Amino acid sequence: MINKRLLIKNLLAHNDENSFYDKKLKLNIGEKEGKAKFLKHVCALSNSNPQNNSYIVIGVQDEDNKIVGTDFFDDSKIQNLVNAYLSNAPLISYANIPFPHLPGHLVVGLVSIRPNHGKICSLKKNIWKYYGGSVFFRDGSMSMPKVFDIEVANVNSAIVDSIEKHSHNNIELTLDGVFDFFKKRKDFHPNYKVFKEYFVVCWAGKKKKTKNGTFYSRVDIELINEQVKLFYSDLDQVSISLTNDKFTILEYVHLGLYDKYEYYPLEEVVINFKDNVSYDIESKLLFEAPHFDKKTLYHIYNINDKLVERLKKKLPLDKQQAKDLNNLPSTYLLCYLNNFEQAIGRLEAAKPYLKDYSEEVYSKYKESMRILRKVKYN
């Protein structure tokens, strides 16, 4: 089994980007331009590596390969995005890889791309400035369009096979991973369990017992064998259950208006560990949007718009306005889920002002956008 932290280090040892891997500081598929560029790179790497995996490493400075990290990206539906826009789409996965020197909320993203049996990958439809039918290949460190003499060539298999071979896990790396996790999360009673005598899962969180069961916040869950962070959130409420061969995460979101908030099930993720030293992850969206009175939502929608205008003009907020701003990301989301189609556009436009205002409000913005991605891609 590949240790993905070690894999990233071995990829970065090839200092320059090339035809089998790319590196990025950030990934932004919430905006059309960022989504288009991401699809272009996936298409180019798939076509340039018809017989082996290729990778995109996210959270690395381009100039000096410094690992600075990126936000935890919880998007198990990224394959749906690729399938929607690419013909002969490759199999794609996104993993969040913790590094000991990074703060707990930052990881290195690893996009793994497995081509579709040597078939040419192309854009299905227009997106941003790229036209449907476009085909991309890697030219050194660049993803470039190609319109003639299109053929796939198997030139990187030996290099990639060597990198992956030297990235396999061992007992020392697994034990180091467990000790690192317990040291880093000692404030929230870390736990571990070994599944099928091989897989090690560590988890930690702030426990809260209620009449409805035991819930956790500030949750951190890692599959140590692959050095993959499976779940991380400062905000969510999560229930965790396990058997000898399954680890189940049920995630809730806290939504409501004014002072009436409730927890709504968002998604259930089940990790199934098998006897043949493999595992799979099944996710099921459970979310059903709560419905509210249209007049009330329209009133809140207008308040949110006025708050954003005050932020743009750098005007002070009174106590009530500050409270409303703290709820603005989730109330814009609720408006969108209740058929206010423009609400998400308004929220995205407010992003820079929320980021400048406070880290707390900006965290709630990112949380609302994460919920939206899950709902949309399903």
N, C-alpha and C positions, 0 to 999 in steps of 0.2 A: 504494500500500500504506500502511496506517495505521501510524504510529508510536505504539505504545500508551502509552509514557511521556507523550508529548505529549497523547494523548487523555485520560489521567487528569488532567493539569493543566487541560485545557479543561473537563472535567466538574466539577472542584472549583471552577472559576471561578464556576459556578452554586452559590453558597455553601450554599444550603439544598437538602436532599434534596427530590425532587419525583416526578412520576409516571413519569419515564424513567430515574432513577438513584437508587441508595441507597448509603450508605457505612456501613462497620462497622469497629470496632477489631479484631475477631477473627472467625474463622469456625470453628465447632466442630460438625462433622457426625459426630463420634465418639460423641456422646451424643444420646439421643432428643429432648430439648428443643431442642438446637441444630439437629439435623436437621430437626425440624418447622418451626422458625422460618425456616430457610433455604428450605425448600420453599414456605412461605407467601409469602415475598418473591418467589421466582421466579414463582409462580403469579400474584401481583398485578401484577408488572411486565409479564408476558407479556400479560395481559388488558387492561392499561391502554395498551399500545403494540402494537396488532394489525398495524401495517404497517411498523414500524421496530425497530431494535435498542434494547435497554435494558441497563443495566449496574449491577453492584454492585462498589464499590471497597472493598477490605479492607486495613486497616493505617493508617487515618486517624482521628484524634481528632474526635469529633463537635462539640465546642464551638468549636474554632478552626481546623479543617481541617489541623492539623499532621500531616505525613506521618511516622509513627513506625515503620511497617513491620510485617511479620508473618513467621512462619516460612515458608520455602519449602514449598509444598504440592504434593506430587507425587501427583496423583490423576487420571490420564487416564480413569478410569471413572466420573467424576461424572455423565455422561449416563445411565449405567445406573441410578444412584440416582434421578434425576429420572423416568426412564421407569417405574420400579417403583412410584412413588407418585402420579404425575400423569397424568390423562387429557388427550389432546391436548397432550402435553408439548412445550415449545419445544425448539429446538436450543440446547445450552448448552456453553460451553467455559470453562475456567479457565486463566488465564495468570499467570505469575510475572514481575513487571516490576521490574528493578533500578533503583535510584536512586543517583546518585553519593555522596550524603551518608550513605547507610545502610551498616552493616557488611555484609560479604559474605554472611552467612547470612540476612539479612533482605531482604525484597522487598515490593512492594505487589501484592496479589492483584487481578486483574480478572476478574470473571465477566461474560461476554457472553451475552445472552439474545436469541435470534431467535424470534419467535412462529410458531405453526403455522397460517399462512394465515388468520388472523383467527378461528379457532375458539376457543370458550370453553375455558379450561384450568381443571381442577378436581382436587381430591384424589380418588384412587381408593379409598382406605381410611383407616381411623382411624390417627392417629399423635399421640402425646402427648395434648393436649386438643382437637385439631381432628378433626372428624368427616369420614368419607368422604362425598364429594359436595359438600363446601364449595367455594365460589367466592370468590376474593379479588380486590380491585381496590385501586389506590392512591388514597388520599384525602390529597392534599398529600404529606407525608413519611411517612405511615402506610400500612401494608398492612392493609386492613379487609375483613371478610366482607361479602358482599352476597347477599341471598336473593330480591330482587324487582327488576323493571325492569332485568334484566341485558341489556346491549347493549355492543358494542365500539365505540369511537369513535376516529377517527384525528385526534388533536389535536397530536401532538408531532413529526410527520415533518419539518417544515421546520426545527425547532430541532435535532433530532438530525442531520439531513443537514448542517447548517451546522457543527456541532461536529466531525463526522467529516471534512468537507472541509478544515477548518483543522488537522487532525491528520495530514495525509499526510506521508510521509517525503520527505527530499531528500538530496542528496549530502553537504551539511554535517553533517546530523544523523547520517548513516551513518558518516562519518569520525570525528566526535566520539565515537561509540559504540565504534569500534574502538580509538581512543587511550585512552579511559576504561578499557576492558577490559585492555589491555596494561599500563597503569599500575597498575591495581588488583591484577592477578594476575602481576606480574613475578617473584614468588618461585617460580612453578611453570611456567616456560618456556611462555608463551602462544603459541598458533598461530592461524592463520586460513586459510580457504579461500573462494574465490568460486565459487558454483555458478550455472551458466547465465548467466554474465556479469551477474548481478544480486544474488543472495542472498549475504550474507556471514555465515558461521558462525565464531565464535571459541570456542576451548576451551583449558583449562589443567588440569593435574593433576600430582600427584607420581608420576613414572614408576617402574615396577618391572618389570624383565625377568626372566622365569623360563624354564625349559625348555618350558613350555606356551604361552609367548607374552608379549606386553607388556601390562601392566595399569596402571591409574591409580587413585589414591585422591585424596581432597580435590578432586574433579572439579567443574568449573564449565564449563557450555556455554551459549552465548547465540546466538540469531538476532538479529543486530544490526539488520537492516532494521525489525523490529517492536519492538525493545527487549524481547525476551522471553527469560527465563532458561529454557532447556529442561531443564536438569538441574543439580542441586547436591547434594553430599553430602560430609560430613567423614569418613564411615565406610566407605562401600562400596568394593568393587573393581569396576572398570569396564574393559571392552575397547572400543576405538574403531576402526572401519574406515570407509574412504570410497572412493568412486569419483567419476566426473565428475558424477553426478547423484544420488548417495545418500550419506547420512551415517548410520551405524549405531552404536547404543549397546547393548552387551550388559552387563547389570547382574548382579552376583553378590551373594549374602548369605553372611555368615560365621556358621555355626551349629554347635553341638555341645554336648557335655557334658564337664565337668571340663576336662582339658587336650587333649581330642581334638576339634578343630574342623576343618571343611572348608568350601570355597567351593561354593555351590550356585547354578546359574543361576536368576535370578529373572524377568527380563523382557528381551525384545529390542525396541528401538524403532528403526524405520527412517523417516528423513525423506526423502521422494521429491521432488526438485525437477524441475519440468516446464518445457517450452519456452514455455508461455503465461503466464509470470510468475506461477505459482502453485505451491503445494506441498501435500502431505498427509503426515500422520504415521500410521504403522501400528504398533500395539503388539501383542505376542504374549507371553502369560504362559507361561513355561517351567518354573515352579517345581513340583517334586515334593517333598513334605514327607519328610524323613528319619524313619525309624521306630526307636524305641528300646525297650528292655525296660521293660515296664509297672511292675515293682517298683522299678526304678531311678528312673523318672519320678515315681512316687508318693512315694518318699523325698525327691526334690528339691522336689516340690510342697509337702510338709509343711515342709521347711526354709524355703522362700520365705514361707509363711504366718507362720512364727515370726519371720522377719526383719522383716516388715512390722509385726508386733505390737511388736517392739522399737523400731522407728522411731516408732510411734504414742506409745509411752511414753517416748520420748527417752532410751532406755537406750544405753550405749556398746556398740560392736561390737569384737570382737577381730579379729586379722589375717585369720583364715579367714572369719569372718562378713562382713568388708568385701569380701573377694574374691567370696564367694557373692552379695553384694548387687550387685556390679558386673555379674554375669551374670544377675541376676534377671529383667530384661525379656525377654531371649532365651530363658531356660529356661521361663518362664511361657508364652511363645509356642509353644515346642516341645511343652509339655504340651497346649496347646489343639489343636495340629495332630495330636496323637496321641490325640484324643477325650476330653481332660479339659475338658468343656464349660464349667466354671465358672472356668477359669484366666484368661480374658480379663477377666471381671468383677472378679476379684481384682486383676489388674494395673491396671485402670482405677481401682479404689478406692485403690490405692497411689500414684497419680500425685502428689498434693500432698506426700506424705512423701518421695518420690524427688526431687522438685523442690527441696525444702528441704535434702536431704542433700548433693547435689553436682550441678554442671552436667554432669559426665561421665555419671553414672547417668541423669540426666533426658534427655540426648541419646539414650542407648540406649533409653529408654522410647519416645521419639518415633519412633525408627527401627523398633522392633518394631511399633508401631501403624501405621506407613506400610506395612510389609510385609503386615500383616493386612488393611488396606483393599484393597490390590491383589488379594490372594487372594480375599477375600469378594466383591468386585464383579465378579470373573470368573466 
